Amino acid sequence: MKRSILLAGLAIVAAPLAAQTATPPAALPAPPIGAPKAFKVPASETYALSNGMQVTLIPYGNAPKVAVSLRVFAGNLDEGRDPWLADLAGDMLKEGAGTRDSAALATAAAGMGGNLGVGVSSTGTAINMGALSEFAPAAVALVGDVARRPTFPAADFARVKANRARSLTQSLAQAGILADYALARATYGDHPYGRILPTTAQLNGYTLEQAKAFYTANFGARRAHLYIAGRFDAAAVKAAVARAFGDWAQGPERLSLVPRQAAGPRVVLVDRPGAPQSTIRLAWSAPLAGSEGDIPLRVGNALLGGSFSSRITRNIREDKGYTYSPGSGTVQRPGDAQWSFDADVTTAVTGASLKEVFKEIRTLQTTPPSPEEAAGMRSYNAGLFVLRNSDSSSLIGQLATRDALGLPADWLDRYVPATMAVTDAQFSQSVAQAFPLDKFTLVVVGDLASVKPQLDALPELKGVPVQTVTVP
């Protein structure tokens, strides 16, 4: 009986399964992709305190949250010949400020429904705080304490420096960091942008007094810009800003130290015997932010290597399987910009990968994309830009970048229309102008015994000076 019931059940199930094998109806055509909407920066207010500090208030969004970010032009650019000294100073800011130690700072931030963070870049230090809207004035006060009244507790410095030492050890074990170091040294030389890593001995030798001295020499109101975005009581926040920063000493003027990138062509090699992969950096100087060639190259880069559907990605990842995650993009700093292509490829196909990358560059330089391909990349670039402004912290990042680079106040508003106005021909023109094939810098980190013969066979590298370097 049970067997009969089971067979009957199977028969009942079999009918719909058999029906499922019938030819499915034709798929409906995908809806057309609409034109990206232009992004407009929300109405904001920027004013200056009497000491020169800039303040920007941006009412934004509907959630009862606020983002507070103090940007101070005190970063790796200001270190002189002491790389990571700015990072050590930034680490120490979180260890104590005013009457609070590190635990009390974290507890205070958590009590406002947010968190406190400090980040150091090549051009500056950012002190960031997120909080619920009702705590906006208190968040401003906490950021003010960290920026103005750090205690640099001696008892914590050894631990902070030990953390940095571990980070350095890890960095020196990563092929990508070695490639970045070699590229920076080759193109920026003795400029601070060319000194992205200290030696172990150098880092170990830094003292608490040096970290304090860096802070004293580089922090001050004239180098600072406070951004507050989200939902907040403007009058209460302005009063909090005045209390927290109104009597901050002016400090020094912002340092201007524009580098001059060394022109190629050159090949820089770093040996990693037995490495299963080669790490590649292929770089050129790029148009400055806001210049005539800036946005056309951004759009051209998305097609070439800067998106998942880019030509280089489709070629050496999807079609040939040489690599998992290739990519390209431009780093822009005041008075400087550099485009680079990055990839980790299987050692045995290092030369073949570069052959395809050069081929894709030459092809785009000489042949504009089809109207469909160009339209897709314009929409992608414009849409991605809008997404990057979708929350308060992201919007602050865009505004701070605009201001740090000295771009016009309406630059963000003009970005989407300017992107959509890039012509099909400009895709090719921008890549041709930015990437002359006799001016590149190529860095390869890998097993040189296997890699070097492959590089020697590439026509693009014939007669190009080759240097083998050791990363400290």
VOVEXGU-496159 format. One record per residue (C-alpha): residue in three letters; chain; y, x, z. Coordinates in Angstrom, 3 decimals. Layout:
  nufi  koltor        py        px        pz
   ALA       A         Y         X         Z
...
***
This chain:
  nufi  koltor        py        px        pz
   MET       A     0.000     0.000     0.000
   LYS       A     2.443     2.694     0.956
   ARG       A     1.654     4.564    -2.273
   SER       A     2.384     1.423    -4.324
   ILE       A     5.702     0.858    -2.578
   LEU       A     6.683     4.477    -3.166
   LEU       A     5.806     4.330    -6.851
   ALA       A     7.755     1.127    -7.212
   GLY       A    10.764     2.747    -5.625
   LEU       A    10.505     5.682    -8.000
   ALA       A    10.373     3.299   -10.936
   ILE       A    13.512     1.541    -9.744
   VAL       A    15.337     4.878    -9.418
   ALA       A    14.103     6.114   -12.777
   ALA       A    15.866     3.421   -14.743
   PRO       A    19.424     4.384   -13.861
   LEU       A    18.547     8.066   -14.169
   ALA       A    17.314     7.469   -17.674
   ALA       A    20.431     5.536   -18.466
   GLN       A    22.477     8.534   -17.389
   THR       A    20.983    10.620   -20.191
   ALA       A    22.702     8.465   -22.785
   THR       A    25.598    10.010   -24.702
   PRO       A    28.710     9.697   -22.507
   PRO       A    31.809     8.090   -23.944
   ALA       A    34.322    10.403   -25.566
   ALA       A    36.649    12.009   -23.043
   LEU       A    40.176    10.697   -22.970
   PRO       A    42.776    13.171   -24.205
   ALA       A    44.618    15.085   -21.488
   PRO       A    48.070    13.704   -20.782
   PRO       A    50.923    15.789   -22.162
   ILE       A    52.495    18.304   -19.807
   GLY       A    55.996    17.258   -18.917
   ALA       A    58.946    19.620   -18.978
   PRO       A    59.568    21.297   -15.606
   LYS       A    62.437    19.863   -13.644
   ALA       A    65.359    22.158   -13.010
   PHE       A    65.613    23.408    -9.443
   LYS       A    68.906    22.997    -7.625
   VAL       A    69.587    24.807    -4.363
   PRO       A    70.331    22.225    -1.667
   ALA       A    73.913    21.992    -0.521
   SER       A    74.516    24.867     1.866
   GLU       A    77.292    26.526     3.803
   THR       A    77.914    30.253     3.990
   TYR       A    80.507    31.757     6.270
   ALA       A    81.254    35.069     7.976
   LEU       A    81.739    35.882    11.634
   SER       A    84.736    38.004    12.585
   ASN       A    82.482    41.062    12.871
   GLY       A    81.369    40.715     9.235
   MET       A    77.948    39.108     9.746
   GLN       A    77.097    36.514     7.090
   VAL       A    75.583    33.142     8.006
   THR       A    74.024    30.612     5.610
   LEU       A    73.035    27.105     6.747
   ILE       A    70.774    25.039     4.464
   PRO       A    69.876    21.478     5.479
   TYR       A    66.504    21.045     3.774
   GLY       A    63.387    18.907     3.874
   ASN       A    62.368    15.956     6.030
   ALA       A    60.046    17.508     8.598
   PRO       A    61.618    18.125    12.036
   LYS       A    61.340    21.883    11.687
   VAL       A    63.712    24.786    11.199
   ALA       A    63.314    28.342     9.895
   VAL       A    65.599    31.091    11.199
   SER       A    65.631    34.459     9.437
   LEU       A    67.890    37.406    10.144
   ARG       A    67.913    39.938     7.314
   VAL       A    69.286    43.372     8.228
   PHE       A    69.720    46.086     5.607
   ALA       A    67.822    48.647     7.668
   GLY       A    64.556    49.600     6.014
   ASN       A    62.610    52.448     4.471
   LEU       A    65.595    53.276     2.276
   ASP       A    67.423    54.372     5.428
   GLU       A    64.692    56.659     6.791
   GLY       A    65.736    59.840     5.032
   ARG       A    62.685    62.107     5.078
   ASP       A    60.874    60.214     7.848
   PRO       A    58.675    57.573     6.157
   TRP       A    57.531    54.692     8.385
   LEU       A    60.179    55.405    11.026
   ALA       A    61.765    52.050    10.133
   ASP       A    58.357    50.417    10.526
   LEU       A    57.916    51.925    13.984
   ALA       A    61.360    50.702    15.001
   GLY       A    60.522    47.242    13.663
   ASP       A    57.249    47.187    15.604
   MET       A    59.111    48.055    18.804
   LEU       A    61.561    45.157    18.399
   LYS       A    58.735    42.752    19.266
   GLU       A    57.704    44.696    22.370
   GLY       A    60.636    43.534    24.449
   ALA       A    64.161    42.170    24.145
   GLY       A    66.743    41.053    26.689
   THR       A    64.853    40.109    29.848
   ARG       A    61.531    39.397    28.096
   ASP       A    58.548    41.628    27.405
   SER       A    56.326    41.097    24.351
   ALA       A    54.217    38.402    26.031
   ALA       A    57.296    36.509    27.170
   LEU       A    58.798    36.675    23.673
   ALA       A    55.630    35.215    22.192
   THR       A    55.466    32.534    24.899
   ALA       A    59.094    31.571    24.325
   ALA       A    58.506    31.221    20.584
   ALA       A    55.340    29.190    21.113
   GLY       A    57.210    26.919    23.525
   MET       A    59.557    26.027    20.669
   GLY       A    56.621    25.065    18.488
   GLY       A    56.808    28.191    16.342
   ASN       A    56.314    31.916    16.224
   LEU       A    58.300    35.131    15.999
   GLY       A    57.732    37.846    13.415
   VAL       A    59.319    41.111    12.346
   GLY       A    58.761    42.654     8.931
   VAL       A    60.076    45.864     7.395
   SER       A    60.468    46.470     3.669
   SER       A    61.902    49.235     1.527
   THR       A    65.373    47.698     1.795
   GLY       A    65.532    45.970     5.167
   THR       A    64.150    44.407     8.326
   ALA       A    63.546    40.659     8.659
   ILE       A    63.350    38.914    12.034
   ASN       A    61.831    35.487    11.418
   MET       A    61.441    32.509    13.710
   GLY       A    60.044    29.055    13.063
   ALA       A    60.612    26.196    15.496
   LEU       A    60.855    22.468    15.926
   SER       A    64.303    21.168    15.022
   GLU       A    65.297    20.362    18.599
   PHE       A    64.928    24.043    19.488
   ALA       A    67.077    25.417    16.653
   PRO       A    69.837    26.758    18.957
   ALA       A    67.251    28.359    21.245
   ALA       A    65.523    29.942    18.237
   VAL       A    68.836    31.451    17.136
   ALA       A    69.307    32.857    20.636
   LEU       A    65.813    34.387    20.639
   VAL       A    66.361    36.041    17.265
   GLY       A    69.688    37.326    18.576
   ASP       A    68.001    38.925    21.574
   VAL       A    65.428    40.673    19.406
   ALA       A    68.059    41.950    16.978
   ARG       A    70.695    42.978    19.497
   ARG       A    68.968    43.742    22.782
   PRO       A    65.596    45.383    22.092
   THR       A    64.350    47.288    25.136
   PHE       A    62.045    49.788    23.384
   PRO       A    59.661    49.922    26.381
   ALA       A    58.299    53.447    26.739
   ALA       A    54.985    52.181    28.108
   ASP       A    54.200    50.465    24.796
   PHE       A    55.246    53.121    22.320
   ALA       A    51.980    55.099    22.355
   ARG       A    50.002    51.939    21.571
   VAL       A    52.396    50.901    18.809
   LYS       A    52.224    54.348    17.245
   ALA       A    48.425    54.391    17.548
   ASN       A    48.304    51.088    15.645
   ARG       A    50.404    52.662    12.900
   ALA       A    48.125    55.718    12.862
   ARG       A    45.095    53.478    12.312
   SER       A    46.956    51.695     9.536
   LEU       A    47.715    55.049     7.911
   THR       A    44.076    56.103     8.117
   GLN       A    43.023    52.839     6.500
   SER       A    45.690    53.223     3.817
   LEU       A    44.529    56.702     2.887
   ALA       A    41.009    55.341     2.404
   GLN       A    42.137    52.693    -0.096
   ALA       A    42.298    53.623    -3.752
   GLY       A    45.070    51.091    -4.367
   ILE       A    47.333    52.691    -1.756
   LEU       A    46.612    56.140    -3.175
   ALA       A    47.566    54.886    -6.628
   ASP       A    50.774    53.334    -5.325
   TYR       A    51.643    56.589    -3.563
   ALA       A    51.012    58.675    -6.662
   LEU       A    53.055    56.299    -8.820
   ALA       A    55.965    56.299    -6.367
   ARG       A    56.015    60.094    -6.158
   ALA       A    55.809    60.470    -9.926
   THR       A    58.609    58.047   -10.755
   TYR       A    60.955    58.259    -7.744
   GLY       A    60.392    61.846    -6.647
   ASP       A    62.335    62.829    -3.516
   HIS       A    64.102    59.478    -3.197
   PRO       A    62.978    57.360    -0.187
   TYR       A    61.229    55.014    -2.639
   GLY       A    59.050    57.979    -3.534
   ARG       A    58.010    58.626     0.067
   ILE       A    55.944    55.576     0.943
   LEU       A    53.480    57.326     3.278
   PRO       A    53.958    59.873     6.056
   THR       A    51.475    62.621     6.719
   THR       A    49.279    62.126     9.766
   ALA       A    51.043    64.994    11.526
   GLN       A    54.426    63.535    10.679
   LEU       A    53.541    60.123    12.076
   ASN       A    52.002    61.598    15.201
   GLY       A    55.165    63.587    15.793
   TYR       A    57.553    60.636    15.848
   THR       A    59.089    59.960    19.264
   LEU       A    60.448    56.896    20.980
   GLU       A    63.886    58.516    20.856
   GLN       A    63.659    58.710    17.050
   ALA       A    62.780    55.011    16.801
   LYS       A    65.702    54.137    19.076
   ALA       A    68.022    56.376    17.094
   PHE       A    66.993    54.672    13.841
   TYR       A    67.818    51.300    15.349
   THR       A    71.168    52.452    16.716
   ALA       A    72.198    54.092    13.448
   ASN       A    71.234    51.238    11.156
   PHE       A    71.533    47.869    12.912
   GLY       A    74.804    45.994    13.138
   ALA       A    76.704    42.902    12.075
   ARG       A    78.001    44.230     8.762
   ARG       A    74.437    44.800     7.543
   ALA       A    73.170    41.409     8.695
   HIS       A    72.801    37.973     7.096
   LEU       A    71.410    35.057     9.110
   TYR       A    69.721    32.211     7.200
   ILE       A    68.861    28.883     8.832
   ALA       A    67.047    26.230     6.797
   GLY       A    65.446    22.897     7.672
   ARG       A    66.551    19.997     9.826
   PHE       A    69.079    20.914    12.522
   ASP       A    72.308    19.910    14.223
   ALA       A    74.876    22.006    12.357
   ALA       A    77.479    21.988    15.121
   ALA       A    74.980    23.025    17.785
   VAL       A    73.567    25.756    15.553
   LYS       A    77.001    27.152    14.717
   ALA       A    77.818    27.335    18.406
   ALA       A    74.508    29.115    19.058
   VAL       A    75.215    31.606    16.280
   ALA       A    78.635    32.386    17.742
   ARG       A    77.147    32.935    21.203
   ALA       A    74.262    35.056    19.957
   PHE       A    76.058    37.211    17.387
   GLY       A    79.821    36.789    17.720
   ASP       A    80.361    39.957    19.745
   TRP       A    77.762    42.109    17.946
   ALA       A    79.218    45.483    17.017
   GLN       A    79.975    45.828    13.329
   GLY       A    77.788    48.865    12.842
   PRO       A    77.591    50.839     9.589
   GLU       A    78.163    49.631     6.071
   ARG       A    75.051    48.921     4.013
   LEU       A    73.603    52.074     2.472
   SER       A    73.651    52.317    -1.322
   LEU       A    71.218    54.876    -2.682
   VAL       A    70.214    53.851    -6.204
   PRO       A    67.286    55.902    -7.544
   ARG       A    66.818    57.252   -11.025
   GLN       A    63.286    56.790   -12.282
   ALA       A    61.808    59.798   -14.038
   ALA       A    60.987    58.895   -17.623
   GLY       A    57.482    59.386   -19.015
   PRO       A    55.183    59.822   -20.661
   ARG       A    52.924    61.255   -17.988
   VAL       A    49.416    60.839   -16.644
   VAL       A    48.789    61.346   -12.931
   LEU       A    45.199    61.649   -11.700
   VAL       A    43.762    61.427    -8.181
   ASP       A    40.137    62.481    -7.824
   ARG       A    37.647    60.360    -5.864
   PRO       A    34.269    61.924    -6.670
   GLY       A    31.510    59.358    -7.045
   ALA       A    33.850    56.355    -6.977
   PRO       A    32.240    53.323    -8.657
   GLN       A    35.639    52.061    -9.794
   SER       A    38.838    53.479   -11.218
   THR       A    42.147    52.173    -9.906
   ILE       A    44.835    51.991   -12.588
   ARG       A    48.611    51.763   -12.448
   LEU       A    50.499    51.663   -15.759
   ALA       A    54.270    51.512   -15.275
   TRP       A    57.659    51.448   -16.969
   SER       A    61.171    50.996   -15.642
   ALA       A    62.229    47.370   -16.147
   PRO       A    65.444    45.402   -16.724
   LEU       A    67.544    45.004   -13.591
   ALA       A    67.576    41.643   -11.837
   GLY       A    70.097    39.353   -13.479
   SER       A    70.468    41.501   -16.581
   GLU       A    70.111    40.120   -20.093
   GLY       A    66.498    41.228   -20.371
   ASP       A    65.380    40.085   -16.905
   ILE       A    64.183    36.512   -17.436
   PRO       A    62.764    37.090   -20.951
   LEU       A    60.584    39.861   -19.521
   ARG       A    59.476    37.695   -16.605
   VAL       A    58.258    35.092   -19.091
   GLY       A    56.769    37.751   -21.382
   ASN       A    54.994    39.319   -18.411
   ALA       A    53.360    36.004   -17.508
   LEU       A    51.811    35.930   -20.982
   LEU       A    50.893    39.612   -21.023
   GLY       A    49.346    40.199   -17.598
   GLY       A    51.185    38.305   -14.892
   SER       A    49.157    35.086   -14.740
   PHE       A    45.495    34.142   -14.486
   SER       A    45.572    32.904   -18.071
   SER       A    47.372    36.011   -19.352
   ARG       A    46.110    37.875   -22.392
   ILE       A    45.068    40.985   -20.475
   THR       A    43.159    38.901   -17.928
   ARG       A    41.366    36.943   -20.632
   ASN       A    40.515    40.165   -22.434
   ILE       A    39.258    42.584   -19.784
   ARG       A    38.156    40.081   -17.147
   GLU       A    36.917    36.967   -18.906
   ASP       A    35.711    38.377   -22.220
   LYS       A    34.522    41.859   -21.288
   GLY       A    33.918    41.778   -17.535
   TYR       A    35.531    45.176   -16.959
   THR       A    37.442    44.049   -13.856
   TYR       A    37.789    41.165   -11.454
   SER       A    41.501    40.822   -10.761
   PRO       A    43.943    42.577   -13.102
   GLY       A    47.613    41.732   -12.856
   SER       A    51.138    42.833   -13.618
   GLY       A    54.641    42.230   -12.327
   THR       A    58.066    43.673   -11.624
   VAL       A    59.420    44.986    -8.329
   GLN       A    63.204    44.614    -8.234
   ARG       A    65.529    46.331    -5.785
   PRO       A    69.295    46.879    -5.834
   GLY       A    70.020    48.944    -8.946
   ASP       A    66.337    49.483    -9.686
   ALA       A    63.360    47.685   -11.238
   GLN       A    59.843    48.781   -12.142
   TRP       A    57.106    46.890   -13.991
   SER       A    53.479    47.869   -13.438
   PHE       A    50.019    46.769   -14.480
   ASP       A    47.321    47.039   -11.797
   ALA       A    43.554    46.885   -12.045
   ASP       A    40.336    48.163   -10.520
   VAL       A    37.814    48.681   -13.308
   THR       A    34.250    49.925   -13.442
   THR       A    34.299    53.717   -13.786
   ALA       A    32.300    53.790   -17.014
   VAL       A    34.811    51.529   -18.798
   THR       A    38.066    53.107   -17.591
   GLY       A    38.990    54.310   -21.063
   ALA       A    37.826    51.103   -22.718
   SER       A    39.944    49.036   -20.302
   LEU       A    43.079    51.050   -21.017
   LYS       A    42.395    50.807   -24.740
   GLU       A    42.483    47.015   -24.462
   VAL       A    45.590    47.007   -22.268
   PHE       A    47.509    49.158   -24.746
   LYS       A    46.238    46.946   -27.565
   GLU       A    47.521    43.793   -25.870
   ILE       A    50.913    45.414   -25.270
   ARG       A    51.212    46.524   -28.907
   THR       A    50.097    43.117   -30.178
   LEU       A    52.689    41.236   -28.167
   GLN       A    55.383    43.749   -29.081
   THR       A    54.846    43.140   -32.780
   THR       A    53.668    39.518   -32.993
   PRO       A    55.352    36.602   -31.202
   PRO       A    53.008    34.125   -29.532
   SER       A    52.212    30.781   -31.079
   PRO       A    54.581    27.944   -30.165
   GLU       A    51.874    26.358   -27.998
   GLU       A    51.131    29.551   -26.081
   ALA       A    54.818    30.322   -25.583
   ALA       A    55.584    26.790   -24.389
   GLY       A    52.757    26.946   -21.878
   MET       A    54.006    30.196   -20.396
   ARG       A    57.585    28.979   -20.170
   SER       A    56.395    25.900   -18.289
   TYR       A    54.132    27.990   -16.057
   ASN       A    56.913    30.384   -15.110
   ALA       A    59.407    27.601   -14.459
   GLY       A    56.949    25.507   -12.476
   LEU       A    55.872    28.457   -10.351
   PHE       A    59.504    29.165    -9.524
   VAL       A    60.009    25.598    -8.296
   LEU       A    56.871    25.816    -6.141
   ARG       A    58.202    28.995    -4.554
   ASN       A    61.137    27.006    -3.214
   SER       A    59.047    24.200    -1.769
   ASP       A    59.602    24.864     1.951
   SER       A    62.356    26.216     4.182
   SER       A    60.912    29.703     4.659
   SER       A    60.261    30.149     0.941
   LEU       A    63.759    28.961     0.090
   ILE       A    65.230    31.451     2.547
   GLY       A    63.212    34.177     0.863
   GLN       A    64.650    33.267    -2.532
   LEU       A    68.212    33.107    -1.221
   ALA       A    67.873    36.385     0.662
   THR       A    66.489    38.088    -2.450
   ARG       A    69.345    36.691    -4.546
   ASP       A    71.916    37.975    -2.073
   ALA       A    70.272    41.378    -1.564
   LEU       A    70.207    41.964    -5.329
   GLY       A    73.825    40.876    -5.723
   LEU       A    73.002    37.989    -8.065
   PRO       A    75.495    35.154    -8.679
   ALA       A    75.510    32.204    -6.291
   ASP       A    74.203    29.858    -9.020
   TRP       A    71.435    32.174   -10.193
   LEU       A    68.630    30.110    -8.659
   ASP       A    70.061    26.935   -10.175
   ARG       A    70.119    28.562   -13.614
   TYR       A    66.620    30.029   -13.434
   VAL       A    64.579    27.122   -14.839
   PRO       A    66.950    26.351   -17.750
   ALA       A    67.137    30.068   -18.575
   THR       A    63.352    30.318   -18.524
   MET       A    62.900    27.318   -20.784
   ALA       A    65.492    28.780   -23.178
   VAL       A    63.470    31.977   -23.830
   THR       A    62.519    31.872   -27.507
   ASP       A    59.112    32.686   -28.930
   ALA       A    60.593    35.786   -30.529
   GLN       A    62.019    36.951   -27.194
   PHE       A    58.509    37.223   -25.761
   SER       A    57.893    40.052   -28.190
   GLN       A    61.392    41.503   -28.085
   SER       A    61.411    41.789   -24.293
   VAL       A    58.074    43.612   -24.153
   ALA       A    59.019    45.892   -27.043
   GLN       A    62.315    46.865   -25.434
   ALA       A    60.970    47.301   -21.906
   PHE       A    57.742    49.156   -22.680
   PRO       A    58.294    51.984   -25.172
   LEU       A    54.874    53.502   -25.660
   ASP       A    56.227    57.030   -25.328
   LYS       A    57.784    56.452   -21.876
   PHE       A    54.998    55.145   -19.631
   THR       A    53.596    56.525   -16.390
   LEU       A    49.824    56.140   -15.997
   VAL       A    48.066    56.704   -12.672
   VAL       A    44.290    56.705   -12.408
   VAL       A    42.426    57.125    -9.125
   GLY       A    38.706    57.633    -9.615
   ASP       A    35.807    59.936   -10.371
   LEU       A    37.604    62.352   -12.683
   ALA       A    34.410    63.991   -13.892
   SER       A    33.576    60.672   -15.547
   VAL       A    37.071    59.379   -16.185
   LYS       A    38.841    62.400   -17.674
   PRO       A    36.778    62.546   -20.910
   GLN       A    37.438    58.838   -21.454
   LEU       A    41.175    59.335   -21.078
   ASP       A    41.161    62.345   -23.394
   ALA       A    39.720    60.138   -26.143
   LEU       A    42.569    57.594   -26.038
   PRO       A    45.095    57.984   -28.884
   GLU       A    47.954    56.809   -26.636
   LEU       A    47.371    59.755   -24.298
   LYS       A    47.198    62.525   -26.901
   GLY       A    49.635    65.273   -25.955
   VAL       A    50.808    63.464   -22.807
   PRO       A    51.266    65.801   -19.794
   VAL       A    48.527    65.365   -17.192
   GLN       A    48.894    66.176   -13.509
   THR       A    46.184    66.044   -10.857
   VAL       A    47.556    65.403    -7.374
   THR       A    46.253    65.201    -3.829
   VAL       A    47.492    62.491    -1.494
   PRO       A    48.197    63.811     2.011
***
